[in-house]
Structures are given as structure tokens and as C-alpha cells.
Amino acid sequence: MNNDKLAVLLGTCIIPSIVKELKISDSEQVTFLNKFYQSSLYDILIREETALWHLSPTTLAEIYEYEQKTGILELPEEL
């Protein structure tokens, strides 16, 4: 998958699914997305070679929440 395809996948499927999983309201989405795009998770998610994009939205949401609470990006061991 090239970077353009990954960007489309992230923008149309993965990130909206994370928003849904976290139950982010419409009024909070801009704030959430600004924070998400600045997160360490996003920095790694956009790199195709990490293959994080294959994780479920639930797992990605849990990783994001943990990072926001602790400041630590903790990835599943199976990676």
C-alpha cells in the first residue's frame, strides 16, 4: 500500500471508526482530531511499515486513550 492509499484509508475508515469507538460527539470532533493528529499514535499510524492500520478501531482507541492518560504510547505485543 502506498502513502496515498494509506492516507485515504486513515481518513475515510480508520480515524472515523476511532471517533465512533470513543463516542466523540459532533461538537467535540474538531478538538479531538486536533489532539489525535498531534499524538504519538498518529505519528506511528501514518507510517505504513508499522502496519498499525491493521489493528481494530477498538484497539487503536484503547491505545490512544492510554496515551492521553499517561503520556506513554504502549503498543500491543503482537506487533
N, C-alpha and C positions, 0 to 999 in steps of 0.2 A: 504494500500500500504506500503510495507517495504522500507527501505532506499535504497536498491539496485535498486528497480524498480523506485523510485523517481529520483535517480541519472541518470538512463538511460533516463527517460522522460525529465529531465532537459537538458541533453547533446545532445539528438537527436531531440527534438521537441521545447522545450520552449526557451532555450537560442538562438538557431539559428533563431527562429522566432523574438526574440527581436532584434537581429543583423539586420535582414531584415527590420523590422519596423523602426529602426533608420537609415537605409540606410548606414550602415558601409561598407566602401569599403574593398576589399580583403586585400589591403596593410595596412589597419588600424585595422584589426581584432585582431591580437595578442595584440596590445596595449589596445584595447577596452576590450578584455577578461581579461587581467591582472587587469584592473581597476574594471571591473564588479565583478570579483571573490573577490575583496577586499571591495566591497560595503556593506553597511548595508542591502540593499535589498537582496543581495545574502545570507547573514548570516541568514536572516529570511526565504527566499525562500527554503533553503535546509532542513528546519525543517518541516517535514510532518504535524505536528499538527497545523501549522499556516494556512494550506490549500491555501497559496498564489499561488501555482502552478495552481489552477483552474481559475485564472484571465486571461483575454485575453492578448496576446502579446502587443497589443496597450496600455492597462492599465499598464502593467509591464514596458514598455518602458517609459511611461509618469512618472511613479513613479521614475524610475532610473534617467531620465533627471532632475527632480525636485531635487532629492538628490544631483546630481552632481553640480547643480547651486547654491543650498542653503546650502548644508551640512545637511539638515534635511530630514529624512525619513518620509514621510507623506503617510499613507495608507488610502484606501477608507473606508468610514464609515460603509459600509455593512459588514465589517469583524468583 
